[in-house]
Amino acid sequence: MKIKSIETFSTEFVGFVRVTTEDGQQGWGQVSTYHSDISSLVLHRQVAPYALGTDIHELSALMQLIPEREHKFPGSYLRRAMGGLDTAAWDLYGKLEGKSVCELLGGTPRPIRVYASSMRRDITPRDEADRMVRLRDAHGYDAFKIRVGSEFGHDVDEWPGRTEDVIGTMRSALGDDAVLLADANSCFTVDRAIEVGRMLEDRGFCHYEEPCPYWELEWTREVTRALDIDVTGGEQDCDLATWRRMAAMGVVDVLQPDILYLGGITRTLQVADLALNSGLPCTPHSANLSLVTVFTLHLMGAIPAAGPYVEFSIEGLDYYPWQDGLYEPALVARDGKVAIPDGPGWGVEINPEWLERSRYQVSSLD
């Protein structure tokens, strides 16, 4: 079953991929969100030449070959493009077998516990807490993630005192039983990261994400060693060698790969195996409601090292308008859980009206 064509349908924010074999079998995937039009171009320029004419069942070898052949381009865009091919292949496998990807991976489709994940810093702590209470009451969430510091802020808060305020306000508003998580998005130096980490510990938070610039592995390891709270990270890392170093060094307590930043399910399974062999939980990053969260639900329904929940963005169309009308059925949280789609492959259908509005490109054997 050789790959005959690879098609992309992209906008700035989302890029869907359709792979077709010579006998007409098809699967749908997605390149990573954000600058998806660029990732789609990279797919056609640097991924498709190796994939076209290759047997679709040789995916693992192909995912190893492409970074080697494109070794002068070891960074994020190549992996974001590879993820589109990989996830389309997994959808095709599921459709051929009449099974969900979760089942192909050894799992069973079912509702999975999620945490309500805020992406916002442009919100007061009081307003953030109030909306979390509303979402708890409406959707049954029992776990919630907020943002502290500012994105790559060099120890500077989003505004003075916000970090201290939001940490205390969340615990007071949601009560002692709520599971609370915090994401610093690479804001802090070691000393400030430890200071904030101790505030989080005092308020009973359980998860402290990316406290230091993510490439400063030694900084993050120092924070991890100083604190009792789980320090987590890895979403930005797309090099498997870096993942092996992270695990060997004890950089974090929880591994957080992003399936599409990393290059697809095939490569993420290697990180999941690394987590299992290292005795660490794997709790992937899935910070929007594109297909990346669908992919993550399927993966987390199957891997032995799965952490206790899946990240589930609470941002609607007012914040991410590009999420509108991407696929059906839409993911919905009920009783603090989201169901793994149980149809063949990914179990969702891409909206044809969205495809008509996108930019189309094709690479083909013809």
Salt bridges, closest charged atoms under 4 A:
GLU7 OE1 - ARG18 NE 2.75
ASP91 OD2 - LYS95 NZ 2.78
ASP122 OD1 - ARG120 NE 2.91
GLU128 OE1 - ARG131 NE 2.57
ASP130 OD1 - ARG126 NH2 3.15
ASP137 OD1 - ARG136 NE 3.11
ASP142 OD1 - ARG113 NE 3.14
GLU164 OE2 - ARG192 NH2 3.11
ASP183 OD2 - LYS145 NZ 3.77
ASP183 OD2 - ARG147 NH1 3.23
GLU195 OE1 - ARG192 NH1 3.09
GLU209 OE1 - LYS145 NZ 2.76
GLU209 OE1 - HIS207 NE2 2.92
GLU235 OE2 - HIS285 NE2 3.16
ASP258 OD2 - HIS285 ND1 2.58
GLU311 OE2 - LYS145 NZ 3.13
GLU315 OE2 - ARG131 NH2 2.83
ASP366 OD2 - LYS4 NZ 3.85
